[in-house]
Amino acid sequence: MVSIKLQRKRYKHFYIGFLLCIFSFLQVKATILPIPHELKVIKRNVPTILYQHKDSAKTLINHGIAIAKKYKDDTTNALLLNQKGIFHFLNAEYGLASSSFDSAITINEEYQVWDRLIDNLNNKGYIYRVVGNYKVALSHFQMASKISDSLNLYHKQPITLTNLGILHRLMGNYYTAIDNFEKAARIAIKEGQGVELANIYHNLGETYADKKEYENAIFYFDKVVQLSDNSSIPFDPTNTYSKMADVMKRQGRVDAAIFYNEKVLKLTKEKGLKVGEIQSLIQLGKCHLAKNNLNKAENYLVEGIFEATALQRMDVIDNAYFLLSEIYEIEGKYQKALQINKIGSNLQDSLSSAETKRQIIEMQMLFASEKQQKELEVLEKENLVNQAKISNKTNAIIFLSIGIILLILVVILYNSYATSKNENNKKLEKLVALRTADLSRKEKILSAQNKKLMEYAHMTSHVLRKPLANILGVINYLESHEPEDIHTREEMFHVIKDAALEMDETVIESINILSEKFEFEDDSKPEPVTAKKINTPKPETELVS
C-alpha cells in the first residue's frame, strides 16, 4: 500500500508539471502573435493592383494597416504606409502622400530598415519634385544617397542617383545630371539591374534632348529599345518611343516621328493605357498636320478628343481643339474653326481654373504637412534646449556643491591653521616672557656682581692697602733703624700683628663678597641658592725672638 501511494504522488507531480508546461506554452504563444496569412497576402497583392484597381488597393491597404497595428507588425505597417503614399500620389493627393511617407520614414528609421527608408525618402523627394519644390526634393534625394553610400547599399544607389539626375535636369544643371546618370549606369551594370539601366539610359536621352544634342539623345533611346527587346527585362519602352518621336519631330524628321508615335499608339492600346493612347493620337494629329495631311490629322485629333471626353480627361487634350481649329481654318471652314476655337478657349480657361484650385489645395496640404513637420522640429529643438537647460542646472548644482564643499574645507583648514598659529604664538609669547624674565634676572645678578666687584675693588684698593701700608712702613723703619729698646720692638711687633690681622679680615671679607650667591623673585621661580660664607681659619703667627 505504501508503494502504491508513493507512485500516485509521483504521477500527481508529473501531471502538475505537464499542465504547467502546457500553460507556459499557451502563455508564450498568446504573447508572440504570429503574423496572419491574410496580412502576407495583402503585402503580396497590393503592389500588383495599386496601378490598376485604385479603389480596391485603397481598401486593401487600409485593411492591412489595421491588421498590422493590431499585431504590432511595425515593419509591415511601414511598407503599407509607403504603398498608401503611392496611392495618394497617383490620385494627385500630394499632402496625404507626404504624410504617409513621413510615417513610414519614422518607423523604418526607428527599426533601421535602411532599404525601405531609402525608398521612402526617394518617394517623398519625388513628391516635392512634382510640385516644384526642388530644394526640399534635393535634400531628400541627397539624404537617401548618403545612407546608401555610407552603408554600401549599392543596389539602392542607381535609383537615388537617377532621381538626383532628373532633378538637376529640371533645374538646368545638365552636366551634373549627366554625371549622376553615368555613375548610376555603372553601378546598375555592375549590380545587374537591367530595368534601372534602361530607365537611366532613357533619362540620359531626355537630358541630351533638352540640351538639343539630338544624336546623343537618339543613341541612348536606342539603347533603351535594345534592352527592352530582351525578354528577361520587364521594361516598358512606350515612353521612350514617345520621346524618340518628339526628338525626330524636332529634327524635322516627321515620318520617323509618325513611325514611333504609331508604335506608342499600338502599345498603349494593347495595354489599355487610355491616357497614353489619347496623347499618342494627339501627337499623330500634330505630325500629320505638319505634313499637311489634313484628313489624317483631323481623324486622329477627333478620335483623341472623343476618347478623352469618354474618359473625362479633358486636361490631356487642351491643345487638340486649337489644332483642329487650325485644320478647319486651312480648309476654309471658318465658322466651324471659330466654334472649335471657342470650345478650346473655354476648356483651357476651365482647366486653368481647376488646375489653379487643385494646386492651391495641394499647396495648402503640403504647407500643413510642412508646418506640422516644422512644429515637430521646433518641439524637438525645445526638448533639446530644455534638456540642455536641465543639464546646465544640474552641472551648476554639482559645481556649486563642489564649490561649497571646497569652501568649507578651506574654512576648516584656515581655522585649523589659525588655531595652530595662535597656539604657537602663545607658546612663543610665553617663551619670550620666560626668556625676558631670565634675562632680567641675569641682568640683576650681573648688576649685583658688578656692585660687589666694585666693593671688592674698593676694599682691595683702599681697605686692604691701609694695613699693608702700615706693615711696609714698619718694615722700612726697621730696615733703616734697628731698635734696641725691647719696648719699641714689641710695639713694632704689635703694629705688624694688628696690620696682618686687619689684612686677614679684609681678605676673608673680600673672598666672601666674591663667593656670595644672589636670589631674585621672578616669574621663572628658580630654585633658591644659599650663599655660604667661606670661613678661612685665622693663621696663628708665631714669632721667634
VMD Tcl script that draws the C-alpha trace (Angstrom):
set ca {
  {0.00 0.00 0.00}
  {2.80 2.39 0.83}
  {4.49 1.85 -2.55}
  {1.20 2.44 -4.39}
  {0.70 5.73 -2.55}
  {4.27 6.82 -3.42}
  {3.69 6.02 -7.10}
  {0.44 8.04 -7.07}
  {2.29 11.00 -5.58}
  {4.94 10.74 -8.32}
  {2.27 10.63 -11.06}
  {0.50 13.58 -9.43}
  {3.69 15.67 -9.57}
  {4.22 14.61 -13.19}
  {0.68 15.72 -14.16}
  {1.11 19.06 -12.40}
  {4.43 19.66 -14.22}
  {2.90 18.67 -17.55}
  {-0.03 21.07 -17.06}
  {2.37 23.88 -16.10}
  {4.38 23.29 -19.30}
  {1.21 23.45 -21.43}
  {0.10 26.62 -19.63}
  {3.53 28.25 -20.18}
  {3.46 27.30 -23.87}
  {-0.01 28.78 -24.33}
  {1.03 31.93 -22.49}
  {4.10 32.39 -24.70}
  {2.04 31.69 -27.82}
  {-0.50 34.29 -26.73}
  {2.26 36.82 -26.16}
  {4.05 36.29 -29.50}
  {1.25 36.62 -32.01}
  {2.13 35.22 -35.41}
  {1.58 37.40 -38.47}
  {-1.66 36.15 -40.04}
  {-1.62 34.72 -43.54}
  {-4.12 37.40 -44.62}
  {-1.57 40.15 -43.98}
  {1.06 38.30 -46.02}
  {-1.42 38.05 -48.92}
  {-2.15 41.78 -48.68}
  {1.55 42.62 -48.76}
  {1.99 40.48 -51.83}
  {-1.06 41.74 -53.76}
  {-1.05 45.50 -53.04}
  {1.80 46.41 -55.45}
  {0.11 44.44 -58.23}
  {-3.32 46.10 -58.05}
  {-2.08 49.55 -56.99}
  {-1.76 50.92 -60.53}
  {-4.76 49.08 -61.99}
  {-7.54 48.98 -59.34}
  {-7.07 52.05 -57.18}
  {-10.22 51.77 -55.13}
  {-9.62 48.11 -54.32}
  {-6.00 48.94 -53.48}
  {-7.08 51.68 -51.04}
  {-9.45 49.34 -49.19}
  {-6.85 46.59 -49.11}
  {-4.11 48.93 -47.84}
  {-6.25 50.36 -45.03}
  {-7.32 46.85 -44.01}
  {-3.70 45.70 -43.99}
  {-2.60 48.69 -41.89}
  {-5.33 47.92 -39.33}
  {-4.18 44.28 -39.09}
  {-0.51 45.30 -38.84}
  {-1.30 47.71 -35.98}
  {-3.34 45.05 -34.21}
  {-0.50 42.54 -34.38}
  {2.15 45.24 -33.77}
  {3.89 44.40 -37.02}
  {5.51 47.81 -37.47}
  {7.70 46.89 -40.44}
  {4.69 45.67 -42.45}
  {2.81 48.77 -41.34}
  {5.65 50.94 -42.73}
  {5.58 49.00 -46.02}
  {1.81 49.51 -46.39}
  {2.13 53.19 -45.44}
  {4.61 53.57 -48.30}
  {2.06 51.92 -50.64}
  {-0.61 54.23 -49.27}
  {1.60 57.21 -50.08}
  {1.98 55.93 -53.65}
  {-1.81 55.54 -53.87}
  {-2.36 59.17 -52.78}
  {0.33 60.33 -55.18}
  {-1.36 58.57 -58.10}
  {-4.56 60.41 -57.13}
  {-2.61 63.71 -57.02}
  {-3.23 63.94 -53.26}
  {0.28 65.10 -52.55}
  {-0.28 66.28 -48.97}
  {-1.72 62.92 -47.89}
  {1.02 61.09 -49.78}
  {3.69 63.16 -48.00}
  {2.10 62.40 -44.60}
  {2.06 58.63 -45.33}
  {5.70 58.66 -46.42}
  {6.63 60.59 -43.26}
  {5.03 57.92 -41.08}
  {6.85 55.18 -43.00}
  {10.15 57.09 -42.68}
  {9.71 57.37 -38.90}
  {9.07 53.64 -38.46}
  {11.84 52.46 -40.81}
  {14.31 54.84 -39.20}
  {13.38 53.57 -35.74}
  {13.81 49.92 -36.77}
  {16.80 50.74 -39.03}
  {15.22 49.18 -42.13}
  {17.56 51.10 -44.40}
  {16.40 49.73 -47.78}
  {12.82 50.81 -47.23}
  {13.91 54.08 -45.62}
  {15.78 54.95 -48.82}
  {12.64 54.13 -50.84}
  {10.54 56.36 -48.58}
  {13.00 59.26 -48.93}
  {13.05 58.86 -52.71}
  {9.26 58.79 -52.86}
  {8.90 61.91 -50.72}
  {11.57 63.69 -52.76}
  {9.63 62.72 -55.88}
  {6.51 64.46 -54.48}
  {8.40 67.69 -53.87}
  {9.89 67.43 -57.34}
  {6.42 67.13 -58.88}
  {5.07 70.17 -57.01}
  {8.17 72.15 -57.99}
  {9.88 72.43 -54.59}
  {13.28 71.35 -55.92}
  {15.24 72.47 -52.86}
  {13.39 70.15 -50.46}
  {13.36 67.36 -53.05}
  {17.13 67.67 -53.40}
  {17.62 67.36 -49.61}
  {15.60 64.09 -49.54}
  {17.45 62.58 -52.50}
  {20.81 63.58 -51.04}
  {19.88 62.01 -47.69}
  {18.91 58.77 -49.44}
  {22.18 58.82 -51.40}
  {24.20 59.45 -48.23}
  {22.60 56.48 -46.44}
  {23.15 54.13 -49.39}
  {26.80 55.26 -49.72}
  {27.61 55.04 -46.01}
  {26.05 51.57 -45.64}
  {27.35 50.30 -49.02}
  {23.82 49.58 -50.23}
  {24.91 49.60 -53.87}
  {21.64 48.13 -55.14}
  {19.84 51.27 -53.89}
  {22.24 53.78 -55.41}
  {21.09 53.69 -59.07}
  {17.51 54.79 -58.33}
  {18.66 57.54 -55.95}
  {21.29 58.83 -58.39}
  {18.68 58.72 -61.17}
  {16.33 60.87 -59.09}
  {19.16 63.32 -58.43}
  {19.95 63.38 -62.15}
  {16.32 64.08 -63.12}
  {16.12 66.87 -60.53}
  {19.30 68.51 -61.81}
  {18.00 68.19 -65.37}
  {14.83 70.02 -64.39}
  {16.94 72.68 -62.68}
  {19.01 73.09 -65.85}
  {22.18 71.58 -64.35}
  {22.70 69.27 -67.34}
  {26.34 68.35 -66.69}
  {25.63 67.43 -63.06}
  {22.61 65.44 -64.21}
  {24.68 63.53 -66.78}
  {27.36 62.78 -64.16}
  {24.72 61.30 -61.82}
  {23.16 59.25 -64.64}
  {26.51 57.87 -65.79}
  {27.50 56.93 -62.23}
  {24.11 55.26 -61.76}
  {24.54 53.38 -65.06}
  {27.95 51.98 -63.99}
  {26.53 50.71 -60.69}
  {23.40 49.29 -62.38}
  {25.57 47.35 -64.85}
  {27.71 46.03 -62.00}
  {24.65 45.06 -59.93}
  {22.87 43.56 -62.94}
  {19.86 45.90 -62.67}
  {18.55 45.82 -66.24}
  {15.32 47.74 -65.61}
  {17.15 50.52 -63.76}
  {19.75 50.67 -66.52}
  {17.03 51.10 -69.16}
  {15.48 53.89 -67.07}
  {18.89 55.58 -66.73}
  {19.50 55.43 -70.48}
  {16.05 56.89 -71.07}
  {16.81 59.83 -68.75}
  {20.19 60.36 -70.41}
  {18.34 60.54 -73.73}
  {15.93 63.12 -72.30}
  {18.80 65.18 -70.88}
  {20.61 65.29 -74.24}
  {17.30 66.12 -75.93}
  {16.88 69.09 -73.59}
  {20.44 70.12 -74.48}
  {19.40 69.79 -78.15}
  {22.10 67.18 -78.71}
  {19.64 65.01 -80.62}
  {22.10 62.41 -81.88}
  {23.24 61.60 -78.34}
  {19.59 61.51 -77.27}
  {18.70 59.02 -80.04}
  {21.81 56.95 -79.14}
  {20.59 56.41 -75.58}
  {16.95 55.92 -76.64}
  {18.16 53.16 -78.97}
  {19.97 51.55 -76.01}
  {16.67 51.53 -74.12}
  {14.92 49.84 -77.05}
  {17.68 47.23 -77.27}
  {17.36 46.46 -73.54}
  {13.56 46.29 -73.74}
  {13.80 43.76 -76.57}
  {15.41 41.41 -74.05}
  {12.50 39.35 -72.71}
  {14.17 38.98 -69.29}
  {13.87 42.73 -68.64}
  {10.29 43.85 -67.97}
  {10.79 47.41 -69.13}
  {8.05 49.32 -70.94}
  {9.56 51.27 -73.88}
  {6.37 53.22 -74.59}
  {7.61 56.45 -73.06}
  {10.94 56.03 -74.83}
  {9.19 55.66 -78.21}
  {7.21 58.80 -77.43}
  {10.38 60.76 -76.59}
  {12.09 59.45 -79.73}
  {9.10 60.63 -81.79}
  {9.39 64.05 -80.17}
  {13.14 64.23 -80.96}
  {12.51 63.17 -84.56}
  {9.86 65.86 -84.92}
  {12.27 68.49 -83.54}
  {14.81 67.41 -86.13}
  {12.19 67.76 -88.85}
  {12.07 64.01 -89.42}
  {8.27 63.90 -89.36}
  {7.96 60.46 -90.97}
  {10.19 58.93 -88.25}
  {8.13 60.77 -85.64}
  {4.94 59.29 -87.12}
  {6.56 55.83 -87.09}
  {7.38 55.97 -83.38}
  {4.06 57.59 -82.44}
  {2.26 54.75 -84.21}
  {4.33 52.31 -82.10}
  {3.27 54.18 -79.00}
  {-0.38 54.07 -80.07}
  {-0.16 50.33 -80.65}
  {1.46 49.62 -77.28}
  {-0.96 51.81 -75.32}
  {-3.95 50.15 -76.96}
  {-2.57 46.69 -76.17}
  {-2.01 47.59 -72.54}
  {-5.25 49.55 -72.15}
  {-3.40 52.76 -71.23}
  {-6.09 55.22 -72.31}
  {-4.25 58.39 -71.36}
  {-1.19 57.30 -73.30}
  {-3.40 56.33 -76.22}
  {-5.04 59.79 -76.27}
  {-1.67 61.54 -76.10}
  {-0.31 59.44 -78.99}
  {-3.42 60.26 -81.09}
  {-2.85 63.98 -80.47}
  {0.83 63.65 -81.41}
  {-0.06 61.80 -84.62}
  {-2.53 64.60 -85.45}
  {0.27 67.17 -84.94}
  {2.67 65.22 -87.15}
  {0.17 64.80 -90.00}
  {-0.78 68.47 -89.72}
  {2.92 69.31 -90.09}
  {2.96 67.17 -93.27}
  {-0.29 68.84 -94.40}
  {-2.15 65.51 -94.23}
  {-5.26 67.33 -93.07}
  {-7.68 64.40 -93.23}
  {-5.46 62.08 -91.23}
  {-4.67 64.87 -88.81}
  {-8.39 65.61 -88.33}
  {-9.20 61.94 -87.82}
  {-6.51 61.44 -85.16}
  {-7.48 64.65 -83.33}
  {-11.20 63.90 -83.40}
  {-10.56 60.36 -82.12}
  {-8.34 61.70 -79.34}
  {-10.97 64.25 -78.30}
  {-13.66 61.55 -78.34}
  {-11.63 59.18 -76.16}
  {-10.71 61.97 -73.72}
  {-14.35 63.05 -73.43}
  {-15.42 59.46 -72.72}
  {-12.67 59.16 -70.11}
  {-13.39 62.65 -68.72}
  {-9.72 63.57 -69.08}
  {-10.05 66.87 -70.91}
  {-6.75 68.02 -69.38}
  {-4.78 65.92 -71.92}
  {-6.44 67.48 -75.00}
  {-6.45 71.21 -74.20}
  {-4.31 71.85 -77.28}
  {-6.21 69.44 -79.56}
  {-9.10 71.85 -80.14}
  {-6.75 74.58 -81.33}
  {-5.04 72.13 -83.72}
  {-8.44 71.04 -85.06}
  {-9.48 74.69 -85.42}
  {-6.29 75.31 -87.42}
  {-7.18 72.43 -89.78}
  {-10.66 73.81 -90.36}
  {-9.22 77.24 -90.97}
  {-6.84 75.83 -93.59}
  {-9.78 74.02 -95.23}
  {-11.76 77.26 -95.30}
  {-14.35 76.11 -92.75}
  {-14.08 79.34 -90.76}
  {-17.34 79.10 -88.83}
  {-16.51 75.61 -87.67}
  {-12.96 76.70 -86.91}
  {-14.30 79.55 -84.76}
  {-16.65 77.25 -82.85}
  {-13.87 74.76 -82.15}
  {-11.52 77.57 -81.11}
  {-14.09 78.88 -78.63}
  {-14.51 75.39 -77.19}
  {-10.72 75.14 -76.80}
  {-10.54 78.55 -75.11}
  {-13.36 77.73 -72.69}
  {-11.79 74.37 -71.95}
  {-8.40 75.97 -71.36}
  {-9.95 78.54 -69.00}
  {-11.83 75.88 -67.05}
  {-8.77 73.66 -66.90}
  {-6.67 76.59 -65.80}
  {-9.17 77.40 -63.06}
  {-9.42 73.74 -61.97}
  {-5.67 73.36 -62.08}
  {-5.23 76.50 -60.05}
  {-7.71 75.26 -57.45}
  {-6.03 71.87 -57.37}
  {-2.61 73.45 -56.96}
  {-3.90 75.70 -54.20}
  {-5.43 72.73 -52.37}
  {-2.28 70.65 -52.77}
  {-0.04 73.53 -51.72}
  {-2.22 74.05 -48.66}
  {-1.94 70.37 -47.83}
  {1.81 70.42 -48.35}
  {2.02 73.59 -46.29}
  {0.06 71.90 -43.50}
  {2.35 68.88 -43.69}
  {5.48 71.04 -43.67}
  {4.02 73.16 -40.87}
  {3.41 70.03 -38.83}
  {6.93 68.86 -39.57}
  {8.34 72.24 -38.57}
  {6.28 72.20 -35.38}
  {7.68 68.78 -34.58}
  {11.18 70.07 -35.28}
  {10.52 73.10 -33.06}
  {9.23 70.83 -30.29}
  {12.27 68.61 -30.69}
  {14.55 71.64 -30.53}
  {12.68 72.90 -27.46}
  {13.11 69.49 -25.85}
  {16.80 69.60 -26.63}
  {17.03 73.13 -25.22}
  {15.13 72.07 -22.09}
  {17.38 69.06 -21.70}
  {20.38 71.33 -22.14}
  {18.96 73.73 -19.52}
  {18.32 70.86 -17.11}
  {21.82 69.56 -17.79}
  {23.25 73.05 -17.21}
  {21.27 73.41 -13.99}
  {22.44 70.00 -12.84}
  {26.02 70.88 -13.69}
  {25.63 74.22 -11.93}
  {24.26 72.49 -8.81}
  {27.11 69.97 -8.93}
  {29.74 72.69 -9.36}
  {28.06 74.81 -6.64}
  {28.05 71.83 -4.28}
  {31.70 71.14 -5.05}
  {32.45 74.83 -4.51}
  {30.64 74.86 -1.16}
  {32.45 71.70 -0.06}
  {35.79 73.20 -1.09}
  {34.90 76.44 0.71}
  {34.04 74.50 3.88}
  {37.31 72.59 3.60}
  {39.19 75.88 3.14}
  {37.43 77.40 6.18}
  {38.20 74.29 8.25}
  {41.83 74.31 7.15}
  {42.07 78.06 7.77}
  {40.57 77.72 11.25}
  {42.92 74.86 12.00}
  {45.82 76.93 10.73}
  {44.70 79.99 12.72}
  {44.22 77.92 15.90}
  {47.62 76.31 15.44}
  {49.14 79.73 14.76}
  {47.52 81.23 17.89}
  {48.78 78.32 19.98}
  {52.26 78.74 18.52}
  {52.08 82.50 19.15}
  {51.03 81.88 22.75}
  {53.86 79.39 23.22}
  {56.26 81.85 21.61}
  {54.98 84.70 23.81}
  {55.35 82.51 26.89}
  {58.84 81.52 25.82}
  {59.75 85.16 25.17}
  {58.35 86.11 28.58}
  {60.42 83.35 30.19}
  {63.49 84.42 28.30}
  {62.85 88.08 29.19}
  {62.43 87.18 32.85}
  {65.58 85.09 32.75}
  {67.48 87.90 31.10}
  {66.14 90.36 33.68}
  {67.21 88.04 36.49}
  {70.64 87.58 34.98}
  {70.89 91.33 34.47}
  {70.12 91.87 38.15}
  {72.67 89.23 39.08}
  {75.28 90.88 36.88}
  {74.41 94.26 38.29}
  {74.80 92.89 41.85}
  {78.00 91.16 40.89}
  {79.31 94.36 39.40}
  {78.40 96.13 42.60}
  {80.23 93.53 44.66}
  {83.17 93.72 42.32}
  {83.21 97.44 42.83}
  {83.12 96.86 46.56}
  {85.89 94.29 46.22}
  {87.95 96.69 44.15}
  {87.34 99.44 46.70}
  {88.29 97.10 49.53}
  {91.35 95.92 47.71}
  {92.47 99.36 46.68}
  {91.69 101.18 49.94}
  {90.85 98.96 52.93}
  {93.48 96.28 52.22}
  {96.09 98.82 51.29}
  {95.94 100.53 54.72}
  {97.30 97.61 56.86}
  {99.65 96.72 54.05}
  {100.98 100.28 54.12}
  {101.42 100.01 57.91}
  {103.39 96.79 57.54}
  {105.51 98.24 54.75}
  {106.08 101.38 56.85}
  {107.27 99.29 59.84}
  {109.48 97.21 57.54}
  {111.03 100.32 56.04}
  {111.53 101.72 59.52}
  {113.18 98.51 60.71}
  {115.44 98.44 57.68}
  {116.67 101.93 58.38}
  {116.52 101.85 62.22}
  {117.31 98.84 64.32}
  {115.62 99.40 67.68}
  {117.49 98.39 70.66}
  {114.78 99.06 73.09}
  {112.66 95.98 73.71}
  {109.58 98.10 74.35}
  {109.94 99.61 70.90}
  {110.35 96.24 69.29}
  {107.20 94.88 70.97}
  {105.32 97.91 69.88}
  {106.54 97.34 66.30}
  {105.53 93.72 66.59}
  {102.03 94.62 67.77}
  {101.70 97.11 64.87}
  {102.67 94.42 62.34}
  {100.41 91.88 64.04}
  {97.39 94.21 64.11}
  {98.00 95.17 60.45}
  {98.30 91.48 59.48}
  {95.09 90.60 61.32}
  {93.32 93.54 59.75}
  {94.59 92.46 56.35}
  {93.45 88.87 57.02}
  {89.95 90.04 57.90}
  {89.87 92.22 54.80}
  {90.95 89.31 52.60}
  {88.34 86.99 54.17}
  {85.63 89.63 53.68}
  {86.71 90.10 50.04}
  {86.59 86.37 49.43}
  {83.10 86.23 50.97}
  {81.98 89.09 48.72}
  {83.18 87.26 45.59}
  {81.72 83.91 46.63}
  {78.25 85.24 47.61}
  {75.17 83.96 45.54}
  {72.15 86.19 44.85}
  {68.42 85.42 44.97}
  {65.76 87.36 42.92}
  {61.98 86.90 42.70}
  {60.80 86.47 39.09}
  {58.22 84.52 37.01}
  {60.54 81.59 36.47}
  {60.87 80.92 40.22}
  {64.33 79.40 40.08}
  {65.39 77.29 42.99}
  {66.95 79.37 45.71}
  {70.64 79.10 46.20}
  {72.04 79.87 49.63}
  {75.29 81.70 49.66}
  {77.67 80.06 52.03}
  {80.45 82.05 53.60}
  {83.90 80.60 53.44}
  {85.39 80.57 56.89}
  {89.06 80.74 56.42}
  {90.87 79.84 59.61}
  {92.88 82.61 61.10}
  {96.59 81.89 60.86}
  {98.42 81.61 64.12}
  {101.53 83.71 63.83}
  {104.48 82.51 65.90}
  {107.38 84.85 66.10}
  {110.77 83.59 67.13}
  {112.53 86.10 69.13}
}
mol new
graphics top color blue
foreach p $ca { graphics top sphere $p radius 0.5 }
foreach p [lrange $ca 0 end-1] q [lrange $ca 1 end] { graphics top cylinder $p $q radius 0.2 }
display resetview
